[in-house]
């Protein structure tokens, strides 16, 4: 057999015949047109090579005077000996084969459809996160697997192996895989009786992230902010606005003057879409003090390019956090967490607090509102004291 780029279309009818081995099959190059290489041990058996590179086992020739055309399956998934046994079995049994299940696309093929339909409509930052984890964690494990053949043990082994070191990341990718396979059922690619292999696999328990800055910590933070105002006025105003509004970091750093009103911020975009954030006098005063700087459309423009907003204040926050003697794991986002928690513990309802934060679901607000241990202790002491008075009081006749 010749070793070149494969037959041309004019050579297609030529019958190549060799004693096939797995190595020969794997090395067959794609040609300009489809071609077949027949096995000289089982003459009706051939490997068919497509121009795009895929190869499959086929049975070709004549059988009882009739043309013989049967496809056995992918040459990647079936070895030479198995293909020979299958061919001989079919010829002995009159080419009767059990009804095969409908073929399903590979995970990579279906994920491209899912990406175009679902992921493409998401916010840019969410798309980037999805595509990064898809490329690094999900695709290497399932790229060539037909989605109808992915099994629960296969998913479980992959999930727990990743989760041993990165439980949070493993939880995220399991959720993404589950959503993709649910979409395959919803869009008719998989039968609705086909069980999602992610079903029954429980995510790793994760303690809620975040710290609450108590009143003493807020006092130290305020004093530190005033001490560094001369060196970093923008950072000081950003941190104060985050603490006073409960906004996310990106909502304040990317704030535009056309979104600022006297008593509210009318955000055209946020993690949950457009929303309005009501602000108090303290936040209004900060914004008012910056109005003379409104030479950019951004409240906090980049120093290098006023047409863009400034970047993250992560490094500045680390310095301020250290100087204010706050715990090392207190993040900028914990200013939002602190706003939510102090709102709830001061007596505001979850509904009202959620409205201030722009939450769509009560569960989101409840996640932020972790009570501080000293407040729990005080509440327990008050309740126990009241019940003790009732228990120790005079019996009522």
C-alpha positions as a Markdown table, in Angstrom:
| # | Residue | x | y | z |
|---|---|---|---|---|
| 1 | Unk | 0.0 | 0.0 | 0.0 |
| 2 | Unk | 1.3 | 3.5 | -0.9 |
| 3 | Unk | 2.2 | 5.9 | 1.9 |
| 4 | Unk | 1.2 | 9.3 | 0.7 |
| 5 | Unk | -1.6 | 11.8 | 1.3 |
| 6 | Unk | -4.2 | 9.1 | 0.4 |
| 7 | Unk | -6.0 | 8.4 | -2.9 |
| 8 | Unk | -7.3 | 11.1 | -5.1 |
| 9 | Unk | -10.9 | 11.1 | -6.2 |
| 10 | Unk | -9.8 | 9.4 | -9.5 |
| 11 | Unk | -8.2 | 6.6 | -7.5 |
| 12 | Unk | -11.2 | 6.1 | -5.2 |
| 13 | Unk | -12.4 | 2.9 | -7.0 |
| 14 | Unk | -9.0 | 1.3 | -6.5 |
| 15 | Unk | -9.2 | -1.6 | -4.0 |
| 16 | Unk | -6.4 | -1.4 | -1.4 |
| 17 | Unk | -5.8 | -4.7 | 0.3 |
| 18 | Unk | -3.5 | -5.4 | 3.2 |
| 19 | Unk | -3.3 | -7.4 | 6.4 |
| 20 | Unk | -4.7 | -4.7 | 8.7 |
| 21 | Unk | -3.3 | -4.0 | 12.1 |
| 22 | Unk | -4.3 | -1.4 | 14.7 |
| 23 | Unk | -1.1 | 0.5 | 13.9 |
| 24 | Unk | -1.9 | 0.6 | 10.1 |
| 25 | Unk | -5.4 | 1.8 | 10.8 |
| 26 | Unk | -4.3 | 4.5 | 13.1 |
| 27 | Unk | -1.7 | 5.8 | 10.6 |
| 28 | Unk | -4.0 | 6.0 | 7.5 |
| 29 | Unk | -3.9 | 9.6 | 6.3 |
| 30 | Unk | -7.0 | 11.5 | 5.1 |
| 31 | Unk | -7.2 | 12.0 | 1.3 |
| 32 | Unk | -8.9 | 14.4 | -1.0 |
| 33 | Unk | -11.9 | 12.0 | -1.1 |
| 34 | Unk | -13.2 | 9.1 | 0.9 |
| 35 | Unk | -11.3 | 5.8 | 0.4 |
| 36 | Unk | -11.3 | 2.3 | 1.7 |
| 37 | Unk | -8.6 | -0.1 | 2.7 |
| 38 | Unk | -9.7 | -3.8 | 2.7 |
| 39 | Unk | -8.5 | -6.5 | 5.0 |
| 40 | Unk | -7.0 | -9.5 | 3.2 |
| 41 | Unk | -7.9 | -11.9 | 6.1 |
| 42 | Unk | -11.6 | -11.0 | 6.0 |
| 43 | Unk | -12.1 | -9.8 | 2.4 |
| 44 | Unk | -15.4 | -8.1 | 3.0 |
| 45 | Unk | -14.0 | -6.0 | 5.9 |
| 46 | Unk | -12.6 | -2.5 | 5.2 |
| 47 | Unk | -11.6 | 0.6 | 7.0 |
| 48 | Unk | -13.2 | 3.7 | 5.4 |
| 49 | Unk | -11.2 | 7.0 | 5.8 |
| 50 | Unk | -13.0 | 10.3 | 5.4 |
| 51 | Unk | -11.4 | 13.5 | 4.0 |
| 52 | Unk | -11.8 | 15.2 | 7.4 |
| 53 | Unk | -9.8 | 12.4 | 9.1 |
| 54 | Unk | -12.4 | 10.2 | 10.8 |
| 55 | Unk | -12.3 | 6.5 | 10.0 |
| 56 | Unk | -14.9 | 3.7 | 10.4 |
| 57 | Unk | -15.2 | -0.1 | 9.9 |
| 58 | Unk | -17.5 | -1.1 | 7.0 |
| 59 | Unk | -18.5 | -4.3 | 5.2 |
| 60 | Unk | -18.5 | -4.0 | 1.5 |
| 61 | Unk | -18.8 | -6.5 | -1.5 |
| 62 | Unk | -21.7 | -8.8 | -2.5 |
| 63 | Unk | -23.6 | -11.2 | -0.4 |
| 64 | Unk | -26.0 | -13.8 | -2.1 |
| 65 | Unk | -25.8 | -11.8 | -5.2 |
| 66 | Unk | -26.8 | -8.5 | -3.6 |
| 67 | Unk | -24.6 | -5.4 | -2.8 |
| 68 | Unk | -23.3 | -5.5 | 0.7 |
| 69 | Unk | -23.0 | -2.2 | 2.6 |
| 70 | Unk | -22.9 | -2.3 | 6.4 |
| 71 | Unk | -21.2 | 0.2 | 8.8 |
| 72 | Unk | -19.8 | -1.4 | 12.0 |
| 73 | Unk | -18.7 | 1.7 | 13.9 |
| 74 | Unk | -15.8 | 4.0 | 14.6 |
| 75 | Unk | -12.3 | 2.6 | 14.0 |
| 76 | Unk | -11.1 | 4.6 | 17.0 |
| 77 | Unk | -13.3 | 2.7 | 19.3 |
| 78 | Unk | -13.2 | -0.8 | 17.7 |
| 79 | Unk | -9.9 | -2.7 | 17.1 |
| 80 | Unk | -9.0 | -4.8 | 14.1 |
| 81 | Unk | -9.7 | -8.2 | 15.8 |
| 82 | Unk | -13.1 | -7.0 | 17.1 |
| 83 | Unk | -14.0 | -5.8 | 13.7 |
| 84 | Unk | -13.0 | -9.1 | 12.1 |
| 85 | Unk | -15.1 | -11.1 | 14.7 |
| 86 | Unk | -18.1 | -8.8 | 14.2 |
| 87 | Unk | -17.9 | -9.1 | 10.4 |
| 88 | Unk | -17.6 | -12.9 | 10.5 |
| 89 | Unk | -20.5 | -13.2 | 13.0 |
| 90 | Unk | -22.7 | -11.0 | 10.9 |
| 91 | Unk | -22.0 | -13.0 | 7.7 |
| 92 | Unk | -22.8 | -16.2 | 9.6 |
| 93 | Unk | -26.1 | -14.9 | 11.0 |
| 94 | Unk | -27.3 | -13.4 | 7.8 |
| 95 | Unk | -26.3 | -9.8 | 8.7 |
| 96 | Unk | -28.9 | -9.6 | 11.5 |
| 97 | Unk | -27.8 | -7.1 | 14.1 |
| 98 | Unk | -29.6 | -5.9 | 17.3 |
| 99 | Unk | -31.2 | -2.6 | 16.8 |
| 100 | Unk | -28.6 | 0.0 | 17.7 |
| 101 | Unk | -29.4 | 3.0 | 19.9 |
| 102 | Unk | -29.5 | 6.3 | 17.9 |
| 103 | Unk | -26.1 | 7.8 | 17.7 |
| 104 | Unk | -25.5 | 10.9 | 19.8 |
| 105 | Unk | -23.1 | 13.7 | 19.1 |
| 106 | Unk | -19.8 | 13.8 | 21.0 |
| 107 | Unk | -19.7 | 16.1 | 24.1 |
| 108 | Unk | -17.5 | 18.5 | 22.2 |
| 109 | Unk | -20.0 | 18.7 | 19.3 |
| 110 | Unk | -23.0 | 19.3 | 21.6 |
| 111 | Unk | -21.2 | 21.8 | 23.8 |
| 112 | Unk | -20.6 | 24.0 | 20.8 |
| 113 | Unk | -24.3 | 24.1 | 20.2 |
| 114 | Unk | -24.9 | 24.8 | 23.9 |
| 115 | Unk | -22.3 | 27.5 | 23.9 |
| 116 | Unk | -23.9 | 29.2 | 20.9 |
| 117 | Unk | -27.4 | 29.0 | 22.3 |
| 118 | Unk | -26.9 | 29.6 | 26.0 |
| 119 | Unk | -23.5 | 30.8 | 27.0 |
| 120 | Unk | -23.3 | 33.4 | 24.2 |
| 121 | Unk | -26.2 | 35.3 | 25.9 |
| 122 | Unk | -24.5 | 35.6 | 29.2 |
| 123 | Unk | -22.5 | 38.5 | 30.6 |
| 124 | Unk | -18.9 | 38.8 | 29.3 |
| 125 | Unk | -17.3 | 37.9 | 32.7 |
| 126 | Unk | -19.5 | 34.8 | 33.1 |
| 127 | Unk | -18.7 | 33.7 | 29.5 |
| 128 | Unk | -15.0 | 34.0 | 30.2 |
| 129 | Unk | -15.2 | 32.0 | 33.4 |
| 130 | Unk | -17.3 | 29.3 | 31.7 |
| 131 | Unk | -14.9 | 29.0 | 28.7 |
| 132 | Unk | -11.8 | 29.0 | 30.9 |
| 133 | Unk | -13.1 | 26.1 | 33.1 |
| 134 | Unk | -14.6 | 24.3 | 30.1 |
| 135 | Unk | -11.2 | 24.3 | 28.3 |
| 136 | Unk | -9.2 | 23.3 | 31.4 |
| 137 | Unk | -11.4 | 20.9 | 33.3 |
| 138 | Unk | -14.5 | 19.6 | 31.5 |
| 139 | Unk | -13.4 | 19.3 | 27.8 |
| 140 | Unk | -10.2 | 17.2 | 28.5 |
| 141 | Unk | -12.4 | 14.6 | 30.3 |
| 142 | Unk | -15.3 | 14.3 | 28.0 |
| 143 | Unk | -14.3 | 15.8 | 24.6 |
| 144 | Unk | -14.7 | 12.7 | 22.5 |
| 145 | Unk | -17.4 | 10.9 | 24.5 |
| 146 | Unk | -20.8 | 10.6 | 22.9 |
| 147 | Unk | -23.0 | 12.4 | 25.3 |
| 148 | Unk | -25.5 | 9.5 | 25.4 |
| 149 | Unk | -22.7 | 7.2 | 26.7 |
| 150 | Unk | -21.3 | 9.3 | 29.5 |
| 151 | Unk | -21.9 | 7.3 | 32.7 |
| 152 | Unk | -22.4 | 8.3 | 36.4 |
| 153 | Unk | -19.3 | 6.4 | 37.6 |
| 154 | Unk | -17.3 | 8.2 | 34.9 |
| 155 | Unk | -18.6 | 11.6 | 36.1 |
| 156 | Unk | -18.2 | 10.7 | 39.8 |
| 157 | Unk | -14.5 | 9.6 | 39.4 |
| 158 | Unk | -13.7 | 12.8 | 37.5 |
| 159 | Unk | -15.6 | 15.0 | 40.0 |
| 160 | Unk | -14.1 | 13.5 | 43.2 |
| 161 | Unk | -10.5 | 13.5 | 41.7 |
| 162 | Unk | -10.7 | 17.2 | 41.0 |
| 163 | Unk | -12.5 | 17.9 | 44.3 |
| 164 | Unk | -9.8 | 16.5 | 46.5 |
| 165 | Unk | -7.8 | 19.6 | 45.9 |
| 166 | Unk | -10.3 | 22.1 | 44.6 |
| 167 | Unk | -13.8 | 21.3 | 46.0 |
| 168 | Unk | -15.2 | 24.7 | 45.1 |
| 169 | Unk | -14.0 | 24.4 | 41.5 |
| 170 | Unk | -15.3 | 20.8 | 41.3 |
| 171 | Unk | -18.8 | 22.0 | 42.5 |
| 172 | Unk | -18.8 | 24.6 | 39.7 |
| 173 | Unk | -17.8 | 22.3 | 36.9 |
| 174 | Unk | -20.3 | 19.6 | 38.0 |
| 175 | Unk | -23.1 | 22.2 | 37.9 |
| 176 | Unk | -22.0 | 23.2 | 34.4 |
| 177 | Unk | -21.9 | 19.6 | 33.2 |
| 178 | Unk | -25.3 | 18.9 | 34.6 |
| 179 | Unk | -26.8 | 22.0 | 32.9 |
| 180 | Unk | -25.3 | 20.9 | 29.5 |
| 181 | Unk | -26.7 | 17.4 | 29.8 |
| 182 | Unk | -30.1 | 18.7 | 30.9 |
| 183 | Unk | -30.1 | 20.9 | 27.8 |
| 184 | Unk | -29.4 | 17.9 | 25.7 |
| 185 | Unk | -32.7 | 16.3 | 27.0 |
| 186 | Unk | -34.7 | 19.5 | 26.7 |
| 187 | Unk | -33.6 | 20.0 | 23.1 |
| 188 | Unk | -34.4 | 16.4 | 22.1 |
| 189 | Unk | -30.8 | 15.3 | 21.6 |
| 190 | Unk | -31.1 | 12.8 | 24.4 |
| 191 | Unk | -34.2 | 10.8 | 25.2 |
| 192 | Unk | -36.0 | 12.2 | 28.2 |
| 193 | Unk | -35.7 | 8.7 | 29.8 |
| 194 | Unk | -31.9 | 9.0 | 29.6 |
| 195 | Unk | -30.8 | 9.6 | 33.2 |
| 196 | Unk | -28.5 | 12.6 | 33.7 |
| 197 | Unk | -25.2 | 11.0 | 34.9 |
| 198 | Unk | -24.7 | 13.9 | 37.2 |
| 199 | Unk | -27.8 | 13.0 | 39.1 |
| 200 | Unk | -27.1 | 11.7 | 42.6 |
| 201 | Unk | -23.6 | 13.1 | 42.8 |
| 202 | Unk | -23.6 | 15.5 | 45.8 |
| 203 | Unk | -21.5 | 18.6 | 45.8 |
| 204 | Unk | -18.8 | 19.1 | 48.3 |
| 205 | Unk | -20.0 | 21.0 | 51.4 |
| 206 | Unk | -18.5 | 24.5 | 51.4 |
| 207 | Unk | -18.6 | 26.8 | 54.4 |
| 208 | Unk | -19.9 | 30.2 | 53.3 |
| 209 | Unk | -17.1 | 32.6 | 52.4 |
| 210 | Unk | -16.9 | 36.0 | 53.8 |
| 211 | Unk | -16.3 | 37.9 | 57.0 |
| 212 | Unk | -18.4 | 40.5 | 58.8 |
| 213 | Unk | -16.5 | 43.6 | 60.0 |
| 214 | Unk | -17.8 | 44.5 | 63.4 |
| 215 | Unk | -18.3 | 47.9 | 64.8 |
| 216 | Unk | -14.7 | 48.1 | 66.2 |
| 217 | Unk | -13.3 | 47.0 | 62.9 |
| 218 | Unk | -15.3 | 49.6 | 61.0 |
| 219 | Unk | -14.0 | 52.2 | 63.4 |
| 220 | Unk | -10.4 | 51.2 | 62.7 |
| 221 | Unk | -11.1 | 51.1 | 59.0 |
| 222 | Unk | -12.6 | 54.6 | 59.0 |
| 223 | Unk | -9.6 | 56.0 | 60.9 |
| 224 | Unk | -7.2 | 54.3 | 58.4 |
| 225 | Unk | -9.1 | 55.7 | 55.4 |
| 226 | Unk | -8.8 | 59.2 | 56.7 |
| 227 | Unk | -5.1 | 58.8 | 57.3 |
| 228 | Unk | -4.4 | 57.7 | 53.7 |
| 229 | Unk | -6.9 | 60.1 | 52.0 |
| 230 | Unk | -4.1 | 62.4 | 50.9 |
| 231 | Unk | -2.3 | 59.6 | 49.0 |
| 232 | Unk | -5.2 | 57.7 | 47.6 |
| 233 | Unk | -8.4 | 59.8 | 47.6 |
| 234 | Unk | -10.1 | 57.7 | 44.9 |
| 235 | Unk | -9.6 | 54.4 | 46.8 |
| 236 | Unk | -10.9 | 56.0 | 50.0 |
| 237 | Unk | -14.1 | 57.2 | 48.3 |
| 238 | Unk | -14.6 | 53.8 | 46.6 |
| 239 | Unk | -14.3 | 51.9 | 49.9 |
| 240 | Unk | -16.6 | 54.2 | 51.7 |
| 241 | Unk | -19.2 | 53.9 | 49.0 |
| 242 | Unk | -18.9 | 50.1 | 49.0 |
| 243 | Unk | -19.5 | 50.1 | 52.8 |
| 244 | Unk | -22.4 | 52.6 | 52.7 |
| 245 | Unk | -24.3 | 51.1 | 49.7 |
| 246 | Unk | -23.6 | 47.4 | 49.8 |
| 247 | Unk | -22.8 | 47.6 | 46.1 |
| 248 | Unk | -20.5 | 45.2 | 44.4 |
| 249 | Unk | -16.9 | 46.4 | 43.6 |
| 250 | Unk | -17.5 | 46.6 | 39.9 |
| 251 | Unk | -20.7 | 48.6 | 40.3 |
| 252 | Unk | -18.9 | 51.4 | 42.1 |
| 253 | Unk | -15.6 | 51.3 | 40.2 |
| 254 | Unk | -17.4 | 51.3 | 36.9 |
| 255 | Unk | -20.0 | 53.9 | 38.0 |
| 256 | Unk | -20.9 | 56.5 | 35.4 |
| 257 | Unk | -22.1 | 60.1 | 36.1 |
| 258 | Unk | -25.2 | 59.5 | 34.0 |
| 259 | Unk | -26.2 | 56.7 | 36.5 |
| 260 | Unk | -25.9 | 59.1 | 39.5 |
| 261 | Unk | -29.0 | 60.8 | 40.9 |
| 262 | Unk | -29.5 | 62.8 | 44.1 |
| 263 | Unk | -30.8 | 59.9 | 46.2 |
| 264 | Unk | -30.0 | 56.8 | 44.1 |
| 265 | Unk | -27.8 | 55.1 | 41.6 |
| 266 | Unk | -29.6 | 53.9 | 38.4 |
| 267 | Unk | -27.2 | 51.2 | 37.2 |
| 268 | Unk | -27.7 | 50.1 | 33.6 |
| 269 | Unk | -25.9 | 46.9 | 34.2 |
| 270 | Unk | -25.0 | 44.7 | 37.2 |
| 271 | Unk | -24.5 | 41.0 | 38.0 |
| 272 | Unk | -28.3 | 40.6 | 38.0 |
| 273 | Unk | -29.0 | 43.2 | 35.2 |
| 274 | Unk | -30.2 | 46.8 | 35.5 |
| 275 | Unk | -31.1 | 47.9 | 39.0 |
| 276 | Unk | -31.6 | 50.9 | 41.2 |
| 277 | Unk | -29.6 | 51.4 | 44.4 |
| 278 | Unk | -31.0 | 53.9 | 47.0 |
| 279 | Unk | -28.3 | 55.8 | 48.8 |
| 280 | Unk | -28.3 | 57.8 | 52.0 |
| 281 | Unk | -26.9 | 61.3 | 52.7 |
| 282 | Unk | -23.4 | 60.0 | 53.5 |
| 283 | Unk | -23.0 | 58.4 | 50.1 |
| 284 | Unk | -24.6 | 61.4 | 48.4 |
| 285 | Unk | -22.0 | 63.7 | 50.0 |
| 286 | Unk | -19.1 | 61.6 | 48.7 |
| 287 | Unk | -20.5 | 61.7 | 45.2 |
| 288 | Unk | -21.2 | 65.4 | 45.5 |
| 289 | Unk | -17.7 | 66.1 | 46.6 |
| 290 | Unk | -16.4 | 64.5 | 43.4 |
| 291 | Unk | -18.8 | 66.3 | 41.0 |
| 292 | Unk | -16.1 | 69.0 | 40.2 |
| 293 | Unk | -14.0 | 66.1 | 38.8 |
| 294 | Unk | -16.6 | 65.1 | 36.2 |
| 295 | Unk | -14.3 | 65.5 | 33.2 |
| 296 | Unk | -14.8 | 61.8 | 32.4 |
| 297 | Unk | -18.1 | 60.0 | 32.1 |
| 298 | Unk | -16.8 | 57.7 | 34.9 |
| 299 | Unk | -17.0 | 58.7 | 38.5 |
| 300 | Unk | -13.6 | 56.9 | 39.0 |
| 301 | Unk | -11.7 | 57.2 | 35.7 |
| 302 | Unk | -8.5 | 55.5 | 35.0 |
| 303 | Unk | -5.4 | 57.8 | 35.5 |
| 304 | Unk | -4.0 | 56.7 | 32.2 |
| 305 | Unk | -7.1 | 56.8 | 30.1 |
| 306 | Unk | -10.1 | 58.9 | 31.3 |
| 307 | Unk | -12.3 | 57.2 | 28.8 |
| 308 | Unk | -12.1 | 54.0 | 30.9 |
| 309 | Unk | -12.9 | 53.3 | 34.5 |
| 310 | Unk | -10.1 | 52.5 | 37.0 |
| 311 | Unk | -9.1 | 48.9 | 37.8 |
| 312 | Unk | -9.5 | 46.8 | 40.9 |
| 313 | Unk | -8.3 | 48.3 | 44.2 |
| 314 | Unk | -7.1 | 44.9 | 45.4 |
| 315 | Unk | -3.5 | 46.0 | 46.2 |
| 316 | Unk | -4.6 | 49.2 | 47.9 |
| 317 | Unk | -7.1 | 47.2 | 50.0 |
| 318 | Unk | -4.5 | 44.9 | 51.3 |
| 319 | Unk | -2.4 | 47.8 | 52.5 |
| 320 | Unk | -5.4 | 49.5 | 54.2 |
| 321 | Unk | -6.6 | 46.2 | 55.7 |
| 322 | Unk | -3.2 | 45.6 | 57.2 |
| 323 | Unk | -3.0 | 49.1 | 58.6 |
| 324 | Unk | -6.6 | 48.9 | 60.1 |
| 325 | Unk | -5.6 | 45.5 | 61.8 |
| 326 | Unk | -8.4 | 43.6 | 60.0 |
| 327 | Unk | -8.2 | 39.8 | 59.5 |
| 328 | Unk | -6.1 | 38.7 | 56.6 |
| 329 | Unk | -9.0 | 37.0 | 54.9 |
| 330 | Unk | -11.3 | 40.1 | 54.8 |
| 331 | Unk | -12.0 | 40.9 | 51.2 |
| 332 | Unk | -13.3 | 44.0 | 49.5 |
| 333 | Unk | -16.5 | 42.1 | 48.8 |
| 334 | Unk | -16.9 | 41.6 | 52.5 |
| 335 | Unk | -17.9 | 45.3 | 52.7 |
| 336 | Unk | -21.1 | 44.2 | 50.9 |
| 337 | Unk | -21.4 | 41.2 | 53.2 |
| 338 | Unk | -21.0 | 43.5 | 56.2 |
| 339 | Unk | -23.7 | 45.9 | 54.9 |
| 340 | Unk | -26.1 | 43.0 | 54.5 |
| 341 | Unk | -25.4 | 41.4 | 57.9 |
| 342 | Unk | -25.7 | 44.7 | 59.9 |
| 343 | Unk | -28.9 | 45.4 | 58.0 |
| 344 | Unk | -30.5 | 42.2 | 59.1 |
| 345 | Unk | -29.1 | 42.2 | 62.7 |
| 346 | Unk | -30.3 | 45.7 | 63.2 |
| 347 | Unk | -33.8 | 44.5 | 62.6 |
| 348 | Unk | -34.4 | 45.0 | 58.9 |
| 349 | Unk | -36.3 | 42.2 | 57.1 |
| 350 | Unk | -34.6 | 39.8 | 54.6 |
| 351 | Unk | -37.0 | 41.2 | 52.0 |
| 352 | Unk | -36.0 | 44.8 | 52.6 |
| 353 | Unk | -32.3 | 44.0 | 52.8 |
| 354 | Unk | -32.5 | 41.9 | 49.6 |
| 355 | Unk | -34.2 | 44.9 | 47.9 |
| 356 | Unk | -31.3 | 47.2 | 49.0 |
| 357 | Unk | -28.8 | 44.7 | 47.6 |
| 358 | Unk | -30.6 | 44.0 | 44.4 |
| 359 | Unk | -31.2 | 40.3 | 45.1 |
| 360 | Unk | -33.7 | 38.5 | 43.1 |
| 361 | Unk | -34.2 | 35.6 | 45.5 |
| 362 | Unk | -34.5 | 35.6 | 49.3 |
| 363 | Unk | -32.0 | 32.8 | 49.5 |
| 364 | Unk | -29.3 | 35.1 | 48.2 |
| 365 | Unk | -29.9 | 37.6 | 51.1 |
| 366 | Unk | -30.0 | 34.8 | 53.7 |
| 367 | Unk | -26.6 | 33.6 | 52.5 |
| 368 | Unk | -25.1 | 37.0 | 53.3 |
| 369 | Unk | -26.8 | 37.5 | 56.7 |
| 370 | Unk | -24.6 | 35.5 | 59.0 |
| 371 | Unk | -25.1 | 36.7 | 62.5 |
| 372 | Unk | -22.1 | 37.6 | 64.6 |
| 373 | Unk | -21.4 | 35.5 | 67.7 |
| 374 | Unk | -21.5 | 38.4 | 70.1 |
| 375 | Unk | -25.0 | 39.3 | 68.8 |
| 376 | Unk | -26.1 | 35.7 | 69.1 |
| 377 | Unk | -24.8 | 35.6 | 72.7 |
| 378 | Unk | -26.6 | 38.8 | 73.6 |
| 379 | Unk | -29.8 | 37.5 | 72.1 |
| 380 | Unk | -29.5 | 34.2 | 73.9 |
| 381 | Unk | -28.8 | 36.1 | 77.2 |
| 382 | Unk | -31.9 | 38.3 | 76.7 |
| 383 | Unk | -34.2 | 35.4 | 75.9 |
| 384 | Unk | -32.9 | 33.3 | 78.7 |
| 385 | Unk | -33.2 | 36.2 | 81.2 |
| 386 | Unk | -36.9 | 36.7 | 80.2 |
| 387 | Unk | -37.8 | 33.0 | 80.5 |
| 388 | Unk | -35.9 | 32.8 | 83.8 |
| 389 | Unk | -38.0 | 35.7 | 85.2 |
| 390 | Unk | -41.2 | 33.9 | 84.1 |
| 391 | Unk | -40.0 | 30.6 | 85.5 |
| 392 | Unk | -39.0 | 32.1 | 88.8 |
| 393 | Unk | -42.0 | 34.4 | 89.2 |
| 394 | Unk | -45.0 | 33.7 | 91.4 |
| 395 | Unk | -47.2 | 30.9 | 90.2 |
| 396 | Unk | -50.5 | 32.2 | 88.8 |
| 397 | Unk | -53.6 | 30.8 | 90.6 |
